[in-house]
Amino acid sequence: MEVIEKGNSLRAVVQALRCSGKSIGFVPTMGALHEGHLQLLRAAAQENDITVCSIFINPIQFNNSDDYKLYPRALEQDIALLNSVACDYLFVPEVLDIYPEQSPLRFSFGELEGVMEGKHRPGHFSGVATVVSKFFNLVQPHRAYFGQKDLQQVAIVRQIVQALSFDLELVCYPTVREQDGLAMSSRNKRLDPEQRKLAVNLYKVLQLAKAQLHSKSVAEIKEEVARALQQVDQVKLEYFEIANPKTMQPVTDVLALPEVALCIAAYVGPVRLIDNLLVNLKEV
Ligand code: PAF
């Protein structure tokens, strides 16, 4: 695997590859890689001639300075993992190379960011959209890979691809979970052993909600989820929503849709985690 730090060098490499007819799969990450990322990288390697991964902890998508400072960093281990999945290029730019000056650019996604992550993390999706657009321009991938765990992010990226006419296919893979059901996330590395055990409650309440979709109203299910988490030490619910997976807007009548997204964000100790389940209503 070749490690590239400068955007211009990366652009030159991928342009030459594209000219020689190679297809390029791109997996953007913020590092501290886990099995969820590796699943995307393996898929990229299988579906493209060349795989490019980026590791960049994008400062402008953090609306909490501690979250940025404490975001797990594990470059050496990441490089070993990337070699194990035969990644061809790793792009690891410095912040100043990506943002030589403060970015004046602001993205606005209307209703799509008025809920859940967009509502609770002001500016977050504008930061994501800025960096993802920059990377799409530098990498010029044929396919870009994202995980379902960041479901609203996938909807935002889909909108950027469409609105800015990026010539690429957006590929989304299901969330990879630990044995007990906890969604894999780089932020899990910040949990102490006790918090790690408690974190599984996010998945448990999603399952609880799923089991009640046919028998209770949205309001009743939301109350039940809040009540269940109130009883768990160190876990503080930020939101639980039942959303239309196409628009991310809250649903009032679950049975009017073929599929719903159950979405949750909660603090476990000081660590903010998110998770979701896509539920086909014919299957529950
Ligand atoms: O999902 C992430 O890790 C980040 O939001 C992304 C897409 C790499 C942009 O910084």
Boltz pocket constraint, residues with backbone or C-beta under 6 A from the ligand:
constraints:
  - pocket:
      binder: B
      contacts: [[A, 28], [A, 29], [A, 30], [A, 56], [A, 58], [A, 61], [A, 128], [A, 131], [A, 132], [A, 150], [A, 153]]
      max_distance: 6.0
